[in-house]
Amino acid sequence: MFITGLLVLVLTIIICILIRYSSKTKTFPGPKHIISLPNYFFNTILKISNEKLRKVFLNIFFPESARFVELTVPLAAQYYTSKYGDITQINLFNQPTIIISNADFADHILRRNGKNYTLRFGNELGLQYLGMENKGIIWNRNVQRWKYQRLNFFQKALNSKILDDAKYISTDAVDYILKFLDKFQIQSNIIDTMDLLRAMTFTITCHLFLDLPVGTISIEKTKYYVNSIVQYFKAWEYFLLKPTEFYKENLTIKHKQSIQKLNEVVEELISIREQNNNCLFINSLFNALQNNQITKEEMNQCILEMLIAGTDTSSVTMFYFLLALCDRNELEENLINELKQNSYTILTNGLKESMRYKPVGPVIMRCAIKNDIYNNIPIQQGTNIIINLVDMHRKNEDFISPNEFNLNNVQDKDLSNTNNEKNPFLPFGIGPKECVGRWLAKVEMEIIIEKLILNYSFKRANGTKTLEELQTRWDIAQQPTHPGYMFIKKRFE
């Protein structure tokens, strides 16, 4: 009798689970879970002190979260994209999460209904450590403060005058840094190319936005400041997403020190600036501070974010293009001939293809502010969105040779949406939260590469791999894992 009753109970439970599963709201493709476990169960697992045991339980009950902890966001996203397709729904940290590499869905999220997705998801404590929680514009999740700071400081400063100024300031910055080329040498005529490019973009940013004209900052200080930015990026990747329980004490201390260091750099740069009315960005911030419209912490974070956004991402893209030219003599010759004729098609397409082939921002992360619907499938408020640009930028239907570095891939692609059609090429994002400095980045990259390639030849050195073989760290920001050493030689000597 007991056994019969037990069997009936088990059968009833199975039927109830199946009914719940079959009647569940329609979702996008992805791993299916017979039962949804509550948040407290997930949080209980995270609190297990034994790391190995915690990992075992996560793999059993929350396998998607375990994979994101073990891998970086782009690598985990690519795993689920390859397994389930270009629209995949998973359970990430016990929150519904949709991974997208479908151009139409991406357009819906970023542009057509972009106002509903101006939030980004992340670890609250980690964002506090970074100074990004409710401050700045990169990861500020206070929508009203984000809108205010983006519109009044970043968008107003990045106007047509800045783009015009950037043309001659970029030229001056390249000339200034090249006077100290020996400071970037690791041995005779072999340079750390990434450090060189970062020094140039940093110098441009300081002149345009911080009232620090080219030459104000010594080359030694420039290298120190640039290294502080590089270390901040590592802290950003460490703190941003994974649960606090996976932080390791020694690494947490190290990365918090890197954050403090860059904040000290910001204070130092503020202290040495020459106060005048030429710089709209820094003056607008100080005026807002004096009128109690922002706090000192908000002001400093805006400056910090201008520095990191203006220094690193453009430098990585330019490095990839120079690396591509190292092994493509015909492309290099065609580029030089075109530049001498004041034509820029190859240069523009070369930089665009570098952004497509190895996107510096491999994923775009968002969070739904309100309930939404796409193709008759509901998207709940609070759903996380990960747009997988790496996969999206390698679709056969959108690119001629998606897995090769080929300028034909992007010759008909715009850097931003210029009409009402979907755009499968989104290196700067699109919509209300697209990269605010996209046109400035284009101007300065084109001028820097033009100056360098007309005056110097570059060849790989000291084991630097080809663009195709180069190992990169696919994280929130994608970068080479090893220094990019190149042999540099003055042309026409």
DRENDO-1510 file (C-alpha; in Angstrom, 1 decimal, always signed):
<recs>
REC; n; res; u; v; w
REC; 1; MET; +0.0; +0.0; +0.0 .
REC; 2; PHE; +2.8; +2.3; +0.9 .
REC; 3; ILE; +4.7; +1.6; -2.3 .
REC; 4; THR; +1.5; +2.2; -4.3 .
REC; 5; GLY; +0.9; +5.5; -2.6 .
REC; 6; LEU; +4.5; +6.6; -3.1 .
REC; 7; LEU; +4.3; +5.7; -6.9 .
REC; 8; VAL; +1.1; +7.7; -7.2 .
REC; 9; LEU; +2.7; +10.7; -5.4 .
REC; 10; VAL; +5.8; +10.5; -7.7 .
REC; 11; LEU; +3.6; +10.2; -10.8 .
REC; 12; THR; +1.5; +13.2; -9.7 .
REC; 13; ILE; +4.6; +15.3; -9.2 .
REC; 14; ILE; +5.9; +14.3; -12.7 .
REC; 15; ILE; +2.6; +15.2; -14.3 .
REC; 16; CYS; +2.5; +18.6; -12.5 .
REC; 17; ILE; +6.0; +19.4; -13.7 .
REC; 18; LEU; +5.2; +18.3; -17.2 .
REC; 19; ILE; +2.0; +20.4; -17.2 .
REC; 20; ARG; +3.9; +23.4; -15.9 .
REC; 21; TYR; +6.6; +22.9; -18.5 .
REC; 22; SER; +4.3; +22.4; -21.4 .
REC; 23; SER; +2.1; +25.4; -20.5 .
REC; 24; LYS; +5.0; +27.6; -19.8 .
REC; 25; THR; +5.1; +30.9; -21.7 .
REC; 26; LYS; +6.8; +30.6; -25.1 .
REC; 27; THR; +10.5; +31.4; -25.0 .
REC; 28; PHE; +13.3; +31.7; -27.4 .
REC; 29; PRO; +15.5; +28.6; -28.2 .
REC; 30; GLY; +18.0; +27.5; -25.5 .
REC; 31; PRO; +18.6; +25.0; -22.8 .
REC; 32; LYS; +15.4; +23.9; -21.1 .
REC; 33; HIS; +14.9; +23.4; -17.4 .
REC; 34; ILE; +12.2; +21.1; -16.1 .
REC; 35; ILE; +11.9; +23.1; -12.9 .
REC; 36; SER; +12.8; +26.7; -12.1 .
REC; 37; LEU; +14.7; +27.0; -8.9 .
REC; 38; PRO; +14.1; +30.0; -6.7 .
REC; 39; ASN; +16.6; +32.8; -6.2 .
REC; 40; TYR; +17.3; +31.8; -2.6 .
REC; 41; PHE; +18.5; +28.4; -3.8 .
REC; 42; PHE; +21.0; +30.1; -6.2 .
REC; 43; ASN; +22.2; +32.5; -3.5 .
REC; 44; THR; +22.6; +29.6; -1.0 .
REC; 45; ILE; +24.9; +27.8; -3.5 .
REC; 46; LEU; +26.9; +31.0; -3.9 .
REC; 47; LYS; +27.5; +31.1; -0.2 .
REC; 48; ILE; +29.1; +27.7; +0.0 .
REC; 49; SER; +32.7; +28.4; +1.1 .
REC; 50; ASN; +34.3; +25.4; -0.5 .
REC; 51; GLU; +35.0; +26.6; -4.0 .
REC; 52; LYS; +35.1; +23.1; -5.6 .
REC; 53; LEU; +31.8; +22.1; -4.0 .
REC; 54; ARG; +30.2; +25.4; -5.0 .
REC; 55; LYS; +31.3; +24.8; -8.6 .
REC; 56; VAL; +29.9; +21.3; -8.6 .
REC; 57; PHE; +26.4; +22.5; -7.4 .
REC; 58; LEU; +26.5; +25.4; -9.9 .
REC; 59; ASN; +27.3; +23.0; -12.7 .
REC; 60; ILE; +24.4; +20.7; -11.7 .
REC; 61; PHE; +21.6; +23.3; -11.0 .
REC; 62; PHE; +22.8; +26.4; -12.9 .
REC; 63; PRO; +25.1; +25.2; -15.7 .
REC; 64; GLU; +24.8; +28.4; -17.8 .
REC; 65; SER; +25.9; +30.6; -14.8 .
REC; 66; ALA; +28.8; +28.2; -14.1 .
REC; 67; ARG; +30.0; +28.5; -17.7 .
REC; 68; PHE; +29.9; +32.3; -17.6 .
REC; 69; VAL; +32.0; +32.2; -14.4 .
REC; 70; GLU; +34.5; +29.9; -15.9 .
REC; 71; LEU; +34.7; +31.7; -19.2 .
REC; 72; THR; +34.6; +35.3; -20.3 .
REC; 73; VAL; +31.3; +36.8; -21.4 .
REC; 74; PRO; +32.1; +36.7; -25.2 .
REC; 75; LEU; +33.3; +33.1; -25.0 .
REC; 76; ALA; +30.3; +31.8; -23.1 .
REC; 77; ALA; +28.0; +33.8; -25.4 .
REC; 78; GLN; +29.6; +32.2; -28.4 .
REC; 79; TYR; +29.3; +28.7; -26.9 .
REC; 80; TYR; +25.5; +29.1; -26.6 .
REC; 81; THR; +25.2; +30.8; -30.0 .
REC; 82; SER; +27.0; +27.9; -31.7 .
REC; 83; LYS; +24.8; +25.4; -29.9 .
REC; 84; TYR; +21.3; +27.0; -30.1 .
REC; 85; GLY; +21.5; +29.6; -32.9 .
REC; 86; ASP; +21.5; +33.3; -33.3 .
REC; 87; ILE; +18.7; +33.9; -30.7 .
REC; 88; THR; +19.2; +32.0; -27.5 .
REC; 89; GLN; +17.6; +32.3; -24.1 .
REC; 90; ILE; +19.5; +31.1; -21.0 .
REC; 91; ASN; +19.3; +31.4; -17.3 .
REC; 92; LEU; +22.3; +33.6; -16.2 .
REC; 93; PHE; +22.7; +34.1; -12.5 .
REC; 94; ASN; +19.0; +33.1; -12.1 .
REC; 95; GLN; +17.9; +35.9; -14.5 .
REC; 96; PRO; +16.4; +35.4; -18.0 .
REC; 97; THR; +19.1; +36.3; -20.5 .
REC; 98; ILE; +18.9; +36.5; -24.3 .
REC; 99; ILE; +22.0; +36.1; -26.4 .
REC; 100; ILE; +21.6; +37.6; -29.9 .
REC; 101; SER; +23.6; +37.6; -33.1 .
REC; 102; ASN; +20.5; +38.2; -35.3 .
REC; 103; ALA; +20.7; +41.6; -37.0 .
REC; 104; ASP; +17.0; +42.3; -36.9 .
REC; 105; PHE; +16.6; +41.5; -33.2 .
REC; 106; ALA; +19.7; +43.5; -32.4 .
REC; 107; ASP; +18.2; +46.4; -34.3 .
REC; 108; HIS; +15.0; +46.0; -32.3 .
REC; 109; ILE; +16.9; +46.1; -29.0 .
REC; 110; LEU; +19.3; +48.9; -29.8 .
REC; 111; ARG; +17.5; +51.2; -32.2 .
REC; 112; ARG; +13.8; +50.5; -32.8 .
REC; 113; ASN; +13.0; +50.1; -29.1 .
REC; 114; GLY; +16.3; +51.3; -27.8 .
REC; 115; LYS; +14.8; +53.5; -25.1 .
REC; 116; ASN; +13.7; +50.3; -23.3 .
REC; 117; TYR; +17.2; +49.0; -23.2 .
REC; 118; THR; +19.4; +51.9; -22.0 .
REC; 119; LEU; +20.3; +49.9; -18.8 .
REC; 120; ARG; +23.2; +47.5; -18.6 .
REC; 121; PHE; +23.4; +44.7; -16.1 .
REC; 122; GLY; +26.4; +44.1; -13.8 .
REC; 123; ASN; +27.5; +43.2; -10.3 .
REC; 124; GLU; +26.4; +46.1; -8.0 .
REC; 125; LEU; +29.3; +45.9; -5.6 .
REC; 126; GLY; +31.8; +45.5; -8.5 .
REC; 127; LEU; +30.3; +48.7; -10.1 .
REC; 128; GLN; +30.7; +50.5; -6.8 .
REC; 129; TYR; +34.4; +49.5; -6.7 .
REC; 130; LEU; +34.8; +50.8; -10.3 .
REC; 131; GLY; +33.0; +54.1; -9.6 .
REC; 132; MET; +30.5; +53.3; -12.3 .
REC; 133; GLU; +27.4; +52.6; -10.1 .
REC; 134; ASN; +25.1; +55.5; -10.8 .
REC; 135; LYS; +28.0; +57.7; -12.1 .
REC; 136; GLY; +29.4; +58.4; -15.5 .
REC; 137; ILE; +27.8; +57.1; -18.7 .
REC; 138; ILE; +29.4; +53.8; -19.6 .
REC; 139; TRP; +27.7; +51.6; -17.0 .
REC; 140; ASN; +25.5; +54.1; -15.1 .
REC; 141; ARG; +22.2; +52.3; -14.3 .
REC; 142; ASN; +20.5; +55.4; -12.9 .
REC; 143; VAL; +18.7; +56.3; -16.2 .
REC; 144; GLN; +18.0; +59.9; -15.3 .
REC; 145; ARG; +21.6; +60.6; -14.2 .
REC; 146; TRP; +22.9; +58.7; -17.2 .
REC; 147; LYS; +20.8; +60.9; -19.6 .
REC; 148; TYR; +21.8; +64.1; -17.9 .
REC; 149; GLN; +25.6; +63.4; -17.9 .
REC; 150; ARG; +25.6; +62.0; -21.5 .
REC; 151; LEU; +23.6; +64.9; -22.9 .
REC; 152; ASN; +25.2; +67.8; -21.0 .
REC; 153; PHE; +28.8; +66.8; -21.0 .
REC; 154; PHE; +29.7; +64.1; -23.6 .
REC; 155; GLN; +27.3; +64.8; -26.4 .
REC; 156; LYS; +27.6; +68.6; -26.2 .
REC; 157; ALA; +31.4; +68.3; -26.1 .
REC; 158; LEU; +31.6; +65.9; -29.0 .
REC; 159; ASN; +30.4; +68.4; -31.5 .
REC; 160; SER; +31.4; +69.4; -35.0 .
REC; 161; LYS; +34.0; +71.9; -33.7 .
REC; 162; ILE; +35.7; +69.1; -31.8 .
REC; 163; LEU; +35.9; +67.0; -34.9 .
REC; 164; ASP; +37.5; +69.9; -36.8 .
REC; 165; ASP; +39.9; +70.5; -33.9 .
REC; 166; ALA; +40.7; +66.8; -33.7 .
REC; 167; LYS; +42.2; +66.9; -37.2 .
REC; 168; TYR; +45.1; +69.2; -36.4 .
REC; 169; ILE; +45.4; +68.1; -32.8 .
REC; 170; SER; +45.8; +64.5; -33.8 .
REC; 171; THR; +48.6; +65.5; -36.2 .
REC; 172; ASP; +50.3; +67.5; -33.5 .
REC; 173; ALA; +50.0; +64.6; -31.0 .
REC; 174; VAL; +51.5; +62.1; -33.5 .
REC; 175; ASP; +54.4; +64.5; -34.2 .
REC; 176; TYR; +55.0; +65.0; -30.5 .
REC; 177; ILE; +55.0; +61.3; -29.5 .
REC; 178; LEU; +57.2; +60.4; -32.4 .
REC; 179; LYS; +59.9; +62.7; -31.1 .
REC; 180; PHE; +60.2; +60.2; -28.3 .
REC; 181; LEU; +60.1; +57.1; -30.4 .
REC; 182; ASP; +63.1; +55.7; -28.5 .
REC; 183; LYS; +61.1; +55.6; -25.3 .
REC; 184; PHE; +58.8; +52.9; -26.8 .
REC; 185; GLN; +61.7; +50.8; -28.1 .
REC; 186; ILE; +62.4; +47.4; -26.5 .
REC; 187; GLN; +65.5; +47.1; -28.6 .
REC; 188; SER; +66.9; +48.9; -31.6 .
REC; 189; ASN; +64.1; +49.9; -34.0 .
REC; 190; ILE; +61.7; +47.5; -32.4 .
REC; 191; ILE; +58.8; +49.1; -30.5 .
REC; 192; ASP; +55.8; +48.2; -28.4 .
REC; 193; THR; +53.2; +49.3; -30.9 .
REC; 194; MET; +50.3; +49.3; -28.6 .
REC; 195; ASP; +52.0; +51.6; -26.1 .
REC; 196; LEU; +52.9; +54.0; -28.9 .
REC; 197; LEU; +49.4; +54.2; -30.2 .
REC; 198; ARG; +47.9; +54.5; -26.7 .
REC; 199; ALA; +50.3; +57.4; -26.0 .
REC; 200; MET; +49.0; +59.2; -29.1 .
REC; 201; THR; +45.3; +58.7; -28.4 .
REC; 202; PHE; +45.8; +59.7; -24.7 .
REC; 203; THR; +47.5; +62.9; -25.7 .
REC; 204; ILE; +44.7; +63.8; -28.1 .
REC; 205; THR; +42.1; +63.2; -25.5 .
REC; 206; CYS; +43.9; +65.3; -22.9 .
REC; 207; HIS; +44.1; +68.2; -25.3 .
REC; 208; LEU; +40.5; +68.1; -26.6 .
REC; 209; PHE; +38.7; +67.5; -23.3 .
REC; 210; LEU; +41.0; +68.4; -20.4 .
REC; 211; ASP; +42.7; +71.7; -21.4 .
REC; 212; LEU; +46.1; +70.0; -21.6 .
REC; 213; PRO; +47.7; +71.0; -24.9 .
REC; 214; VAL; +50.0; +68.6; -26.7 .
REC; 215; GLY; +53.4; +68.7; -24.9 .
REC; 216; THR; +52.0; +69.6; -21.5 .
REC; 217; ILE; +52.5; +66.1; -20.2 .
REC; 218; SER; +56.0; +64.6; -20.3 .
REC; 219; ILE; +56.5; +61.4; -22.1 .
REC; 220; GLU; +57.4; +59.6; -18.9 .
REC; 221; LYS; +54.1; +60.8; -17.3 .
REC; 222; THR; +52.2; +59.9; -20.4 .
REC; 223; LYS; +53.4; +56.3; -20.3 .
REC; 224; TYR; +52.6; +56.1; -16.5 .
REC; 225; TYR; +49.1; +57.4; -17.1 .
REC; 226; VAL; +48.5; +55.1; -20.1 .
REC; 227; ASN; +49.6; +52.1; -18.0 .
REC; 228; SER; +47.1; +53.2; -15.3 .
REC; 229; ILE; +44.3; +53.1; -17.9 .
REC; 230; VAL; +45.4; +49.6; -19.0 .
REC; 231; GLN; +45.3; +48.3; -15.4 .
REC; 232; TYR; +41.9; +49.9; -14.9 .
REC; 233; PHE; +40.5; +47.8; -17.8 .
REC; 234; LYS; +41.7; +44.7; -16.1 .
REC; 235; ALA; +39.9; +45.7; -12.9 .
REC; 236; TRP; +36.8; +46.4; -15.0 .
REC; 237; GLU; +36.7; +42.9; -16.5 .
REC; 238; TYR; +37.3; +41.4; -13.0 .
REC; 239; PHE; +34.6; +43.2; -11.1 .
REC; 240; LEU; +31.9; +43.8; -13.7 .
REC; 241; LEU; +29.8; +40.7; -14.0 .
REC; 242; LYS; +30.6; +37.6; -11.9 .
REC; 243; PRO; +29.1; +37.2; -8.5 .
REC; 244; THR; +30.9; +38.7; -5.6 .
REC; 245; GLU; +31.4; +35.3; -4.1 .
REC; 246; PHE; +33.9; +34.5; -6.8 .
REC; 247; TYR; +36.2; +37.4; -6.1 .
REC; 248; LYS; +39.6; +36.3; -4.7 .
REC; 249; GLU; +41.0; +38.5; -1.9 .
REC; 250; ASN; +44.4; +39.0; -3.4 .
REC; 251; LEU; +43.0; +39.9; -6.8 .
REC; 252; THR; +40.3; +42.1; -5.3 .
REC; 253; ILE; +43.0; +44.1; -3.5 .
REC; 254; LYS; +45.1; +44.4; -6.6 .
REC; 255; HIS; +42.3; +45.6; -8.8 .
REC; 256; LYS; +41.0; +48.1; -6.2 .
REC; 257; GLN; +44.5; +49.6; -6.1 .
REC; 258; SER; +44.4; +49.9; -9.9 .
REC; 259; ILE; +41.1; +51.8; -9.7 .
REC; 260; GLN; +42.5; +54.1; -7.0 .
REC; 261; LYS; +45.5; +54.7; -9.0 .
REC; 262; LEU; +43.6; +55.9; -12.1 .
REC; 263; ASN; +41.4; +58.1; -9.8 .
REC; 264; GLU; +44.6; +59.7; -8.5 .
REC; 265; VAL; +45.6; +60.2; -12.2 .
REC; 266; VAL; +42.4; +62.1; -12.8 .
REC; 267; GLU; +43.0; +64.3; -9.8 .
REC; 268; GLU; +46.5; +65.0; -11.0 .
REC; 269; LEU; +45.4; +65.9; -14.5 .
REC; 270; ILE; +42.7; +68.3; -13.1 .
REC; 271; SER; +45.4; +70.0; -11.0 .
REC; 272; ILE; +47.7; +70.7; -13.9 .
REC; 273; ARG; +45.1; +71.9; -16.4 .
REC; 274; GLU; +45.2; +75.5; -17.6 .
REC; 275; GLN; +41.8; +77.0; -16.9 .
REC; 276; ASN; +40.4; +78.8; -19.9 .
REC; 277; ASN; +37.2; +78.8; -22.0 .
REC; 278; ASN; +38.5; +76.6; -24.8 .
REC; 279; CYS; +37.5; +73.2; -23.5 .
REC; 280; LEU; +33.7; +72.6; -23.4 .
REC; 281; PHE; +33.9; +69.2; -21.7 .
REC; 282; ILE; +35.9; +70.1; -18.6 .
REC; 283; ASN; +34.4; +73.6; -18.2 .
REC; 284; SER; +30.8; +72.2; -18.4 .
REC; 285; LEU; +31.7; +69.7; -15.6 .
REC; 286; PHE; +33.2; +72.4; -13.4 .
REC; 287; ASN; +30.2; +74.7; -14.0 .
REC; 288; ALA; +27.8; +71.9; -13.1 .
REC; 289; LEU; +29.8; +71.1; -10.0 .
REC; 290; GLN; +29.7; +74.8; -8.8 .
REC; 291; ASN; +26.0; +74.9; -9.4 .
REC; 292; ASN; +25.5; +71.6; -7.4 .
REC; 293; GLN; +24.1; +69.8; -10.5 .
REC; 294; ILE; +26.7; +67.0; -10.1 .
REC; 295; THR; +28.9; +65.8; -7.3 .
REC; 296; LYS; +32.7; +65.8; -7.3 .
REC; 297; GLU; +32.6; +62.0; -7.6 .
REC; 298; GLU; +30.4; +62.2; -10.7 .
REC; 299; MET; +32.6; +64.8; -12.3 .
REC; 300; ASN; +35.8; +62.7; -11.7 .
REC; 301; GLN; +34.1; +59.6; -13.0 .
REC; 302; CYS; +33.1; +61.4; -16.2 .
REC; 303; ILE; +36.7; +62.5; -16.7 .
REC; 304; LEU; +37.9; +59.0; -16.0 .
REC; 305; GLU; +35.5; +57.5; -18.5 .
REC; 306; MET; +36.5; +60.0; -21.2 .
REC; 307; LEU; +40.2; +58.9; -20.6 .
REC; 308; ILE; +39.5; +55.2; -20.9 .
REC; 309; ALA; +37.1; +55.5; -23.8 .
REC; 310; GLY; +39.4; +57.9; -25.7 .
REC; 311; THR; +42.6; +55.9; -25.2 .
REC; 312; ASP; +42.4; +52.2; -25.4 .
REC; 313; THR; +39.7; +51.1; -27.9 .
REC; 314; SER; +40.9; +53.1; -30.9 .
REC; 315; SER; +44.5; +52.1; -30.2 .
REC; 316; VAL; +43.7; +48.4; -30.3 .
REC; 317; THR; +41.8; +48.8; -33.6 .
REC; 318; MET; +44.7; +50.7; -35.2 .
REC; 319; PHE; +47.1; +48.1; -34.0 .
REC; 320; TYR; +45.1; +45.4; -35.7 .
REC; 321; PHE; +45.2; +47.4; -39.0 .
REC; 322; LEU; +48.9; +47.9; -38.8 .
REC; 323; LEU; +49.4; +44.2; -38.1 .
REC; 324; ALA; +47.2; +43.3; -41.1 .
REC; 325; LEU; +49.4; +45.6; -43.3 .
REC; 326; CYS; +52.6; +43.9; -42.1 .
REC; 327; ASP; +51.6; +40.8; -44.1 .
REC; 328; ARG; +49.8; +42.4; -47.0 .
REC; 329; ASN; +52.4; +44.2; -49.1 .
REC; 330; GLU; +50.0; +44.9; -52.0 .
REC; 331; LEU; +47.4; +46.4; -49.6 .
REC; 332; GLU; +50.1; +48.6; -48.0 .
REC; 333; GLU; +51.3; +49.9; -51.4 .
REC; 334; ASN; +47.7; +50.6; -52.5 .
REC; 335; LEU; +47.0; +52.4; -49.3 .
REC; 336; ILE; +50.2; +54.6; -49.6 .
REC; 337; ASN; +49.4; +55.5; -53.2 .
REC; 338; GLU; +45.8; +56.4; -52.3 .
REC; 339; LEU; +46.9; +58.5; -49.4 .
REC; 340; LYS; +49.3; +60.5; -51.6 .
REC; 341; GLN; +46.3; +61.3; -53.8 .
REC; 342; ASN; +44.3; +62.5; -50.7 .
REC; 343; SER; +41.9; +59.6; -51.0 .
REC; 344; TYR; +40.9; +57.6; -48.0 .
REC; 345; THR; +38.7; +54.7; -49.2 .
REC; 346; ILE; +41.2; +52.0; -48.3 .
REC; 347; LEU; +42.1; +53.6; -45.0 .
REC; 348; THR; +38.5; +53.9; -43.9 .
REC; 349; ASN; +37.6; +50.4; -45.0 .
REC; 350; GLY; +40.8; +49.0; -43.4 .
REC; 351; LEU; +39.9; +50.4; -40.1 .
REC; 352; LYS; +36.2; +49.2; -40.4 .
REC; 353; GLU; +37.4; +45.7; -41.3 .
REC; 354; SER; +39.7; +45.7; -38.3 .
REC; 355; MET; +36.7; +46.5; -36.1 .
REC; 356; ARG; +34.7; +43.8; -37.8 .
REC; 357; TYR; +37.3; +41.0; -37.8 .
REC; 358; LYS; +38.4; +41.6; -34.2 .
REC; 359; PRO; +35.8; +43.8; -32.5 .
REC; 360; VAL; +37.3; +45.6; -29.5 .
REC; 361; GLY; +33.8; +45.5; -27.9 .
REC; 362; PRO; +32.9; +41.9; -28.7 .
REC; 363; VAL; +29.5; +42.1; -26.9 .
REC; 364; ILE; +26.9; +44.7; -26.2 .
REC; 365; MET; +25.1; +44.2; -22.9 .
REC; 366; ARG; +21.7; +45.6; -22.1 .
REC; 367; CYS; +18.7; +45.1; -19.7 .
REC; 368; ALA; +15.0; +45.5; -20.4 .
REC; 369; ILE; +13.5; +48.4; -18.4 .
REC; 370; LYS; +9.9; +47.4; -19.2 .
REC; 371; ASN; +8.1; +44.3; -20.6 .
REC; 372; ASP; +8.6; +44.0; -24.4 .
REC; 373; ILE; +7.8; +41.6; -27.2 .
REC; 374; TYR; +9.7; +40.4; -30.2 .
REC; 375; ASN; +8.2; +38.1; -32.9 .
REC; 376; ASN; +5.2; +37.3; -30.5 .
REC; 377; ILE; +7.6; +36.1; -27.8 .
REC; 378; PRO; +7.5; +38.2; -24.6 .
REC; 379; ILE; +10.6; +39.7; -23.0 .
REC; 380; GLN; +10.2; +40.2; -19.3 .
REC; 381; GLN; +11.2; +43.4; -17.5 .
REC; 382; GLY; +14.7; +42.9; -16.1 .
REC; 383; THR; +15.7; +40.4; -18.8 .
REC; 384; ASN; +19.4; +40.6; -19.6 .
REC; 385; ILE; +20.5; +41.0; -23.2 .
REC; 386; ILE; +23.9; +40.1; -24.7 .
REC; 387; ILE; +24.4; +41.0; -28.3 .
REC; 388; ASN; +27.2; +38.8; -29.7 .
REC; 389; LEU; +29.0; +41.1; -32.2 .
REC; 390; VAL; +31.7; +38.5; -32.9 .
REC; 391; ASP; +29.2; +36.1; -34.4 .
REC; 392; MET; +26.9; +38.8; -35.9 .
REC; 393; HIS; +29.9; +40.3; -37.8 .
REC; 394; ARG; +30.7; +36.9; -39.3 .
REC; 395; LYS; +27.4; +36.0; -41.0 .
REC; 396; ASN; +27.7; +34.5; -44.5 .
REC; 397; GLU; +24.6; +36.3; -45.6 .
REC; 398; ASP; +26.0; +39.8; -44.6 .
REC; 399; PHE; +29.7; +39.5; -45.4 .
REC; 400; ILE; +31.6; +38.3; -48.5 .
REC; 401; SER; +34.4; +36.6; -46.6 .
REC; 402; PRO; +33.3; +36.6; -43.0 .
REC; 403; ASN; +36.2; +34.6; -41.6 .
REC; 404; GLU; +38.9; +36.4; -43.4 .
REC; 405; PHE; +40.4; +39.9; -43.2 .
REC; 406; ASN; +39.1; +41.3; -46.4 .
REC; 407; LEU; +38.2; +45.0; -47.1 .
REC; 408; ASN; +35.4; +43.9; -49.4 .
REC; 409; ASN; +33.5; +42.8; -46.3 .
REC; 410; VAL; +32.8; +46.3; -45.2 .
REC; 411; GLN; +33.0; +48.5; -48.3 .
REC; 412; ASP; +29.2; +48.9; -48.3 .
REC; 413; LYS; +28.7; +49.0; -44.6 .
REC; 414; ASP; +28.1; +52.2; -42.5 .
REC; 415; LEU; +29.7; +52.9; -39.1 .
REC; 416; SER; +26.3; +54.0; -37.8 .
REC; 417; ASN; +22.7; +53.7; -38.9 .
REC; 418; THR; +21.9; +56.4; -41.5 .
REC; 419; ASN; +18.5; +55.2; -42.5 .
REC; 420; ASN; +15.6; +53.1; -41.2 .
REC; 421; GLU; +17.0; +49.8; -42.4 .
REC; 422; LYS; +18.8; +47.3; -40.1 .
REC; 423; ASN; +22.5; +47.4; -40.1 .
REC; 424; PRO; +24.4; +44.1; -39.6 .
REC; 425; PHE; +27.7; +46.0; -38.8 .
REC; 426; LEU; +27.6; +47.7; -35.4 .
REC; 427; PRO; +31.1; +48.3; -34.1 .
REC; 428; PHE; +30.0; +51.3; -32.2 .
REC; 429; GLY; +26.5; +50.1; -31.3 .
REC; 430; ILE; +23.4; +52.0; -32.5 .
REC; 431; GLY; +20.5; +53.9; -31.1 .
REC; 432; PRO; +20.2; +56.1; -27.9 .
REC; 433; LYS; +23.2; +54.3; -26.2 .
REC; 434; GLU; +25.6; +54.0; -29.2 .
REC; 435; CYS; +29.2; +55.1; -28.7 .
REC; 436; VAL; +29.1; +58.8; -28.2 .
REC; 437; GLY; +32.6; +59.3; -29.6 .
REC; 438; ARG; +32.3; +57.2; -32.7 .
REC; 439; TRP; +33.0; +60.0; -35.2 .
REC; 440; LEU; +35.9; +61.4; -33.2 .
REC; 441; ALA; +37.4; +57.9; -33.1 .
REC; 442; LYS; +37.1; +57.7; -36.9 .
REC; 443; VAL; +38.8; +61.0; -37.4 .
REC; 444; GLU; +41.7; +60.4; -35.0 .
REC; 445; MET; +42.3; +56.8; -36.2 .
REC; 446; GLU; +42.5; +57.9; -39.9 .
REC; 447; ILE; +44.9; +60.7; -39.2 .
REC; 448; ILE; +47.2; +58.6; -36.9 .
REC; 449; ILE; +47.4; +55.8; -39.4 .
REC; 450; GLU; +47.9; +58.2; -42.4 .
REC; 451; LYS; +50.8; +59.9; -40.6 .
REC; 452; LEU; +52.4; +56.7; -39.5 .
REC; 453; ILE; +52.1; +54.7; -42.7 .
REC; 454; LEU; +53.3; +57.6; -45.0 .
REC; 455; ASN; +56.4; +58.0; -42.8 .
REC; 456; TYR; +57.2; +54.6; -41.5 .
REC; 457; SER; +57.1; +50.9; -42.5 .
REC; 458; PHE; +56.1; +48.3; -39.9 .
REC; 459; LYS; +57.0; +44.6; -39.7 .
REC; 460; ARG; +56.3; +42.0; -37.1 .
REC; 461; ALA; +59.1; +41.4; -34.7 .
REC; 462; ASN; +60.1; +39.3; -31.7 .
REC; 463; GLY; +57.5; +36.6; -32.2 .
REC; 464; THR; +54.5; +38.8; -32.8 .
REC; 465; LYS; +51.9; +36.7; -34.5 .
REC; 466; THR; +50.0; +37.5; -37.7 .
REC; 467; LEU; +46.5; +39.1; -37.3 .
REC; 468; GLU; +44.9; +35.7; -37.9 .
REC; 469; GLU; +47.2; +33.9; -35.4 .
REC; 470; LEU; +47.2; +36.6; -32.8 .
REC; 471; GLN; +45.9; +35.4; -29.4 .
REC; 472; THR; +43.4; +37.8; -27.8 .
REC; 473; ARG; +41.5; +37.9; -24.6 .
REC; 474; TRP; +37.8; +37.9; -25.4 .
REC; 475; ASP; +36.3; +39.9; -22.5 .
REC; 476; ILE; +34.2; +43.0; -22.1 .
REC; 477; ALA; +37.0; +44.7; -23.9 .
REC; 478; GLN; +38.9; +42.5; -26.3 .
REC; 479; GLN; +42.7; +43.0; -26.4 .
REC; 480; PRO; +45.9; +41.1; -27.5 .
REC; 481; THR; +47.2; +38.9; -24.7 .
REC; 482; HIS; +50.9; +39.6; -25.6 .
REC; 483; PRO; +52.7; +42.8; -26.5 .
REC; 484; GLY; +52.6; +43.7; -30.2 .
REC; 485; TYR; +56.3; +44.2; -31.1 .
REC; 486; MET; +57.0; +45.7; -34.5 .
REC; 487; PHE; +60.1; +46.6; -36.4 .
REC; 488; ILE; +59.7; +50.3; -37.4 .
REC; 489; LYS; +61.7; +52.0; -40.1 .
REC; 490; LYS; +61.6; +55.5; -41.5 .
REC; 491; ARG; +60.6; +55.6; -45.2 .
REC; 492; PHE; +62.8; +57.1; -47.8 .
REC; 493; GLU; +66.0; +57.3; -45.7 .
</recs>
